[in-house]
């Protein structure tokens, strides 16, 4: 039975919402959603309904993800939130996490969405569970070192690794799961126990929590027994009855299996050589978009001229380098929401949802200009690219557009071949 999931989208396009809905359904969820175009009605929606997660665009008309996070903080809401941004940037991701976001996702990186949702929901459940045992944990800190039996009775049965640190980052308690994962380090400071360091690690999440700052979960790799283990580590402040921070709770989860699954999921939809989407994912997206509402919908086909001759004359290594260069060029010119895929040995295709003839022609012109400014060479030979495009404005005609784009690609290939003959090339 599909797990019910209530999602509040803020400033996220309908195209992205539809994609996320399909991904969640494939992952076993039954998503129900409300979409807000601006932040104006956010407070009302939070008051009116109970949400499992909030997904906000990094920037939208009249606001941005930072405004959504500020609103949640002002209302003391602990609903997990994801920020979806159109460009990758470590500084933006760090800023979003520090502001209270559960995760930061680059728009178009679809393989990251479902794992991020799962992680945020797991973290939310962990926070709720932490609230339930907060009183017992305060007692555990007070008695740590005096009554280990009482400590174990509180936390030994919890499956996640749990440790308690005092305000000097000294580990005063570990449950059995934490010891199994990281070893017995009671009495040691965390930076020496985990990283063999002599001082507080840069960006330490526990140090931030002890200073009253918010810290999202981090991934930490530790080498043990000739193997590298990947853990997800979260930190929460521990308060006394007067509300003063007297320590921190560290929750550790072994996510090695999840990391492998995420990597496999990403690899399953990517072309091994170029890193763009593969033909199977392209065909699935073409079918989905063809049934959707994202028209006009354009298709661009790109073929590498004489790739077979390059492979035969110079070797496949040179041909592979050409394909990688073409993939980099395509991903730099087209939008992150466009589907760039390698669909054949020497052929690429791009789906442009919501883009008509004029917009697609402009992108192709930029593509040709960039290729002219930064040509691709094999030795001293300049590599040519043939292009075909077509646009459909209504649902049901996508197959015709795919066929038309392919025909125009072959026409461009023929024209370029005649031009090379006329020039004696």
C-alpha positions as CSV (number, residue, x, y, z in Angstrom):
1,X,0.0,0.0,0.0
2,X,1.4,3.4,-1.0
3,X,2.5,5.7,1.9
4,X,0.5,8.9,2.1
5,X,2.6,12.0,1.8
6,X,1.3,15.6,2.1
7,X,3.6,18.1,0.3
8,X,3.4,21.9,0.2
9,X,5.1,23.4,-2.9
10,X,6.1,27.1,-2.8
11,X,7.2,28.8,-6.0
12,X,7.9,25.5,-7.8
13,X,6.8,25.2,-11.4
14,X,4.0,22.9,-12.4
15,X,6.4,21.0,-14.6
16,X,8.7,20.2,-11.6
17,X,5.7,19.3,-9.4
18,X,4.5,16.8,-12.0
19,X,8.0,15.2,-12.3
20,X,8.3,15.0,-8.5
21,X,4.8,13.4,-8.3
22,X,5.8,10.7,-10.7
23,X,9.1,10.0,-8.9
24,X,7.3,9.7,-5.6
25,X,4.7,7.4,-7.0
26,X,7.4,5.2,-8.4
27,X,9.0,5.1,-5.0
28,X,5.8,3.9,-3.3
29,X,4.3,7.1,-2.1
30,X,0.8,8.5,-2.6
31,X,1.6,12.2,-2.8
32,X,-1.1,14.9,-2.2
33,X,0.0,18.4,-2.8
34,X,-0.9,22.1,-2.7
35,X,1.0,24.6,-4.8
36,X,1.6,28.2,-3.8
37,X,3.0,30.6,-6.4
38,X,4.2,33.1,-3.8
39,X,4.8,33.2,-0.1
40,X,1.7,35.3,0.7
41,X,-0.5,32.3,1.6
42,X,2.2,30.2,3.3
43,X,1.2,31.1,6.9
44,X,-2.4,30.3,6.1
45,X,-1.6,27.0,4.5
46,X,0.6,26.0,7.5
47,X,-2.2,26.9,9.9
48,X,-4.9,25.2,7.8
49,X,-3.3,21.9,7.1
50,X,-0.8,19.5,8.4
51,X,2.1,18.9,6.0
52,X,4.7,16.2,5.9
53,X,7.3,18.2,3.9
54,X,7.7,21.6,2.2
55,X,9.5,22.0,-1.1
56,X,10.4,25.5,-2.0
57,X,12.1,27.1,-5.1
58,X,15.3,28.9,-4.3
59,X,14.0,32.0,-6.1
60,X,10.4,32.9,-7.2
61,X,8.3,35.9,-7.9
62,X,8.1,38.0,-4.7
63,X,10.4,35.8,-2.6
64,X,12.6,32.8,-2.3
65,X,13.6,29.8,-0.3
66,X,15.2,32.0,2.4
67,X,11.8,33.7,3.0
68,X,10.1,30.3,3.4
69,X,12.7,29.1,5.9
70,X,12.3,32.4,7.8
71,X,8.6,31.9,8.0
72,X,9.0,28.4,9.3
73,X,11.4,29.5,11.9
74,X,9.2,32.4,13.1
75,X,6.3,30.0,13.5
76,X,8.6,27.4,15.3
77,X,7.6,24.9,12.8
78,X,9.6,21.7,12.6
79,X,8.1,20.5,9.2
80,X,11.1,19.4,7.1
81,X,11.9,21.6,4.0
82,X,13.8,21.1,0.8
83,X,15.1,24.0,-1.3
84,X,15.2,23.5,-5.1
85,X,17.7,25.8,-6.8
86,X,18.4,26.2,-10.5
87,X,22.2,26.2,-10.1
88,X,24.7,24.3,-8.1
89,X,26.7,26.2,-5.5
90,X,28.3,25.0,-2.3
91,X,27.8,28.4,-0.6
92,X,24.1,28.5,-1.4
93,X,23.7,24.9,-0.1
94,X,25.5,25.7,3.2
95,X,23.4,28.9,3.7
96,X,20.2,27.0,3.1
97,X,21.1,24.2,5.6
98,X,22.2,26.8,8.2
99,X,18.9,28.6,7.7
100,X,17.0,25.4,8.6
101,X,16.5,23.5,5.3
102,X,16.7,19.8,5.5
103,X,18.4,19.6,2.1
104,X,19.4,21.6,-1.0
105,X,18.7,20.1,-4.5
106,X,19.7,21.4,-7.9
107,X,16.7,21.6,-10.1
108,X,16.8,18.8,-12.8
109,X,18.8,16.4,-10.6
110,X,15.8,14.1,-10.4
111,X,17.7,11.1,-8.9
112,X,18.4,13.2,-5.8
113,X,14.8,14.1,-5.0
114,X,13.3,10.9,-3.5
115,X,16.4,10.1,-1.4
116,X,16.3,13.7,-0.1
117,X,12.6,13.4,0.8
118,X,13.2,10.1,2.6
119,X,16.1,11.6,4.5
120,X,14.1,14.6,5.5
121,X,11.2,12.5,6.7
122,X,13.6,10.2,8.7
123,X,15.2,13.3,10.3
124,X,11.7,14.6,11.2
125,X,10.7,11.4,12.8
126,X,14.1,11.4,14.7
127,X,13.4,14.9,16.0
128,X,10.0,13.9,17.2
129,X,11.5,10.9,18.9
130,X,14.2,13.1,20.4
131,X,11.5,15.3,22.0
132,X,9.9,12.3,23.6
133,X,13.1,11.3,25.3
134,X,14.6,14.7,26.0
135,X,13.7,14.7,29.7
136,X,15.4,11.3,30.2
137,X,18.4,12.4,28.2
138,X,18.9,15.4,30.5
139,X,18.9,13.0,33.4
140,X,21.4,10.8,31.6
141,X,23.8,13.7,31.2
142,X,23.5,14.5,34.9
143,X,24.2,11.0,36.0
144,X,26.7,10.0,33.2
145,X,29.8,8.5,34.8
146,X,28.0,7.9,38.1
147,X,25.3,5.5,37.0
148,X,26.1,3.8,33.6
149,X,23.4,1.2,34.3
150,X,20.7,3.9,34.4
151,X,22.0,5.4,31.1
152,X,21.8,2.0,29.3
153,X,18.3,1.5,30.5
154,X,17.2,4.7,28.7
155,X,18.9,4.3,25.3
156,X,20.3,0.8,24.8
157,X,17.3,-0.3,22.8
158,X,17.4,2.5,20.2
159,X,18.7,1.2,16.9
160,X,20.5,4.4,15.8
161,X,23.9,5.2,17.4
162,X,23.4,7.8,20.1
163,X,26.0,9.6,22.0
164,X,25.9,12.5,24.4
165,X,28.6,15.2,24.6
166,X,29.1,17.9,27.2
167,X,29.8,21.6,26.3
168,X,33.5,20.8,25.9
169,X,32.8,18.2,23.2
170,X,33.7,15.4,25.6
171,X,31.8,12.2,25.0
172,X,30.0,11.2,28.2
173,X,27.7,8.5,27.0
174,X,27.3,6.1,24.1
175,X,24.6,3.5,23.5
176,X,25.5,0.0,22.2
177,X,24.8,0.9,18.6
178,X,27.1,3.9,18.7
179,X,29.9,1.8,20.1
180,X,29.5,-0.8,17.4
181,X,29.7,1.8,14.7
182,X,32.5,4.0,16.0
183,X,34.1,2.2,19.0
184,X,34.1,3.0,22.7
185,X,35.2,6.6,23.2
186,X,33.6,7.7,26.5
187,X,35.8,10.3,28.2
188,X,37.5,11.3,24.9
189,X,36.7,14.5,23.0
190,X,34.9,13.8,19.7
191,X,37.6,15.3,17.4
192,X,40.2,13.1,18.9
193,X,38.0,10.0,19.0
194,X,36.7,10.2,15.4
195,X,39.4,12.0,13.4
196,X,42.5,11.8,15.6
197,X,42.7,15.5,15.7
198,X,44.0,17.9,18.3
199,X,41.4,20.6,17.9
200,X,37.8,21.2,16.9
201,X,37.2,20.2,13.3
202,X,36.3,23.0,10.8
203,X,32.5,23.2,10.4
204,X,31.9,20.9,13.4
205,X,28.1,20.4,13.6
206,X,28.2,19.7,17.3
207,X,30.2,22.9,18.1
208,X,27.6,24.8,16.1
209,X,24.7,23.2,18.1
210,X,26.4,24.0,21.4
211,X,26.5,27.7,20.3
212,X,22.8,27.7,19.6
213,X,23.0,27.4,15.9
214,X,21.0,25.0,13.7
215,X,22.8,22.2,12.0
216,X,21.4,19.7,9.4
217,X,22.6,16.1,9.1
218,X,26.0,15.6,7.5
219,X,27.7,12.7,5.9
220,X,30.9,11.5,7.5
221,X,33.3,8.8,6.2
222,X,35.4,6.9,8.7
223,X,38.1,4.3,7.9
224,X,37.7,1.3,10.1
225,X,39.0,-2.3,9.8
226,X,40.4,-1.5,6.3
227,X,37.1,-0.3,5.0
228,X,35.4,3.1,4.7
229,X,32.1,3.4,6.4
230,X,29.6,6.2,5.5
231,X,27.5,7.6,8.3
232,X,24.8,10.2,8.5
233,X,25.4,12.3,11.7
234,X,22.8,14.7,13.2
235,X,23.3,16.9,16.3
236,X,20.7,18.4,18.6
237,X,21.1,20.6,21.7
238,X,20.4,19.3,25.1
239,X,18.8,21.8,27.5
240,X,18.3,21.9,31.3
241,X,15.0,22.8,32.9
242,X,15.9,26.5,32.6
243,X,16.5,26.2,28.8
244,X,20.2,26.5,29.0
245,X,22.3,24.3,26.6
246,X,24.2,21.8,28.8
247,X,25.3,19.4,26.1
248,X,24.5,17.9,22.7
249,X,23.0,14.7,21.4
250,X,24.7,13.0,18.5
251,X,22.6,10.6,16.4
252,X,24.5,8.4,13.9
253,X,23.1,6.2,11.2
254,X,25.0,3.8,9.0
255,X,23.9,4.8,5.4
256,X,26.5,2.9,3.4
257,X,23.8,0.8,1.8
258,X,21.7,3.9,1.0
259,X,24.7,5.6,-0.6
260,X,25.3,2.6,-2.8
261,X,21.6,2.5,-3.8
262,X,21.7,6.2,-4.7
263,X,24.8,5.8,-6.8
264,X,23.2,2.8,-8.6
265,X,20.0,4.7,-9.2
266,X,21.9,7.6,-10.7
267,X,24.0,5.3,-12.9
268,X,20.9,3.5,-14.2
269,X,19.6,6.6,-16.0
270,X,23.0,8.0,-17.1
271,X,25.2,7.2,-20.1
272,X,28.3,5.7,-18.8
273,X,30.7,7.5,-21.1
274,X,29.3,11.1,-21.3
275,X,27.3,11.4,-18.0
276,X,24.2,12.8,-19.8
277,X,20.9,10.8,-19.7
278,X,20.8,7.5,-21.5
279,X,18.3,6.4,-24.2
280,X,16.0,4.5,-21.8
281,X,15.5,7.6,-19.6
282,X,15.1,9.8,-22.7
283,X,12.4,7.5,-24.1
284,X,10.5,7.4,-20.8
285,X,10.6,11.2,-20.5
286,X,9.5,11.6,-24.1
287,X,6.5,9.4,-23.4
288,X,5.7,11.2,-20.1
289,X,6.0,14.6,-21.6
290,X,3.9,13.6,-24.6
291,X,1.0,12.8,-22.3
292,X,1.5,15.9,-20.2
293,X,0.5,19.6,-20.3
294,X,4.0,21.1,-21.0
295,X,3.4,22.2,-24.6
296,X,4.8,23.6,-26.7
297,X,7.4,20.9,-26.6
298,X,10.5,20.9,-28.8
299,X,13.0,18.3,-29.8
300,X,16.6,18.9,-30.9
301,X,18.7,16.1,-32.5
302,X,22.5,16.5,-32.8
303,X,24.8,14.1,-34.7
304,X,28.6,14.0,-34.6
305,X,29.8,14.1,-38.2
306,X,32.1,11.3,-39.3
307,X,32.5,9.8,-35.8
308,X,32.9,6.3,-37.3
309,X,35.7,7.5,-39.5
310,X,37.4,9.1,-36.5
311,X,37.2,5.9,-34.6
312,X,38.5,3.9,-37.5
313,X,41.4,6.3,-38.4
314,X,42.5,7.4,-34.9
315,X,41.0,4.9,-32.5
316,X,38.0,4.8,-30.2
317,X,39.7,6.8,-27.5
318,X,39.7,9.9,-29.7
319,X,36.1,9.3,-30.6
320,X,35.1,9.0,-27.0
321,X,36.8,12.3,-26.2
322,X,34.7,13.9,-29.0
323,X,31.5,12.5,-27.5
324,X,32.4,13.8,-24.0
325,X,33.1,17.3,-25.5
326,X,29.8,17.4,-27.3
327,X,28.0,16.4,-24.0
328,X,29.7,19.1,-22.1
329,X,28.7,21.6,-24.8
330,X,25.1,20.6,-24.8
331,X,24.7,20.7,-21.0
332,X,26.4,24.1,-20.9
333,X,23.9,25.6,-23.4
334,X,20.6,24.0,-22.5
335,X,18.6,24.6,-19.3
336,X,18.8,22.3,-16.3
337,X,15.2,21.3,-16.8
338,X,15.8,20.2,-20.4
339,X,16.5,16.5,-21.0
340,X,19.9,16.1,-22.6
341,X,20.6,12.4,-23.6
342,X,22.8,10.3,-25.7
343,X,20.4,8.2,-27.8
344,X,22.9,6.5,-30.2
345,X,26.5,5.9,-30.9
346,X,27.1,9.3,-32.4
347,X,23.7,10.9,-31.7
348,X,22.3,13.1,-28.9
349,X,18.8,14.4,-28.3
350,X,17.3,17.1,-26.2
351,X,13.7,17.6,-25.0
352,X,12.7,21.2,-24.2
353,X,9.4,21.3,-22.4
354,X,7.5,24.5,-22.5
355,X,9.6,25.9,-25.4
356,X,8.3,26.9,-28.8
357,X,10.0,27.4,-32.2
358,X,11.4,30.8,-31.4
359,X,12.9,29.8,-28.1
360,X,14.4,26.6,-29.5
361,X,15.9,28.4,-32.5
362,X,17.5,30.9,-30.1
363,X,19.1,28.0,-28.1
364,X,20.4,26.3,-31.3
365,X,21.9,29.6,-32.4
366,X,23.7,29.9,-29.0
367,X,24.8,26.3,-29.5
368,X,26.2,27.0,-32.9
369,X,27.9,30.2,-31.8
370,X,29.6,28.5,-28.8
371,X,30.7,25.7,-31.1
372,X,32.2,28.3,-33.4
373,X,33.9,30.1,-30.5
374,X,35.2,26.9,-28.9
375,X,35.5,24.3,-31.7
376,X,36.0,20.6,-31.0
377,X,39.2,19.2,-32.6
378,X,40.7,15.8,-33.2
379,X,44.3,16.5,-33.9
380,X,44.1,19.4,-36.4
381,X,40.7,18.3,-37.8
382,X,37.7,20.3,-36.7
383,X,34.7,18.2,-35.8
384,X,31.3,19.1,-37.2
385,X,27.9,18.7,-35.7
386,X,24.6,18.3,-37.6
387,X,21.4,19.6,-36.0
388,X,17.7,19.0,-36.5
389,X,14.7,20.4,-34.5
390,X,11.0,20.3,-34.4
391,X,8.2,21.7,-32.2
392,X,4.8,20.4,-31.3
393,X,2.2,22.7,-29.7
394,X,-0.4,20.2,-28.5
395,X,-0.6,16.8,-26.9
396,X,-0.7,13.7,-29.0
397,X,1.7,14.9,-31.8
398,X,5.1,14.3,-30.1
399,X,5.9,11.2,-32.2
400,X,5.5,13.4,-35.3
401,X,7.9,16.0,-33.8
402,X,10.5,13.3,-33.1
403,X,10.3,12.0,-36.6
404,X,10.4,15.6,-38.1
405,X,13.5,16.4,-36.0
406,X,15.2,13.3,-37.2
407,X,14.4,14.0,-40.9
408,X,15.7,17.6,-40.5
409,X,18.9,16.2,-38.9
410,X,19.5,14.0,-41.9
411,X,18.8,16.9,-44.2
412,X,21.4,19.0,-42.3
413,X,23.9,16.1,-42.5
414,X,23.4,15.9,-46.2
415,X,23.8,19.6,-46.7
416,X,27.0,19.7,-44.6
417,X,28.3,16.7,-46.6
418,X,27.7,18.5,-49.9
419,X,29.4,21.6,-48.5
420,X,32.5,19.6,-47.6
421,X,32.6,18.1,-51.1
422,X,32.4,21.5,-52.7
423,X,35.2,22.7,-50.5
424,X,37.3,19.7,-51.4
425,X,37.3,18.4,-47.8
